[in-house]
Amino acid sequence: MAKTIQVRVDDQLKDSADILFSSLGLDTSTAIRMFLVASIEAGGVPFIVAHDAGSDAVVRRAVAYRKSGGAFLTAGQSLENMKKAIKAGVEHGV
């Protein structure tokens, strides 16, 4: 018998995840199942969850940059940039 897990995330995160997983030939539900299986096999989260000692300075600079009116790319914009870079690499035999 299958159980349902419901997770609330913002629309942009869900859309970006759907695009990413689709590009890998997966749907989001399958990717989440893969994460759960990997977590069980690893006996914990299957990647490092830690504070980076240097990240405090990076975060402070990012906050100051944003407060000064600087803008960051959205997840969607970053994903589009990655797709363009991959396409350009494929077109040039990389």
Buried (B, 14 or more C-beta within 10 A) or exposed (E): EEEEEEEEEEEEEEBBBBBBBEEEEBEBEEBBEEEEEEEEEEEEEBEEEEEEEEEEEEEEEEEEEEEEEEEEEEBEEEBEEEEEEEEEEEEEEE
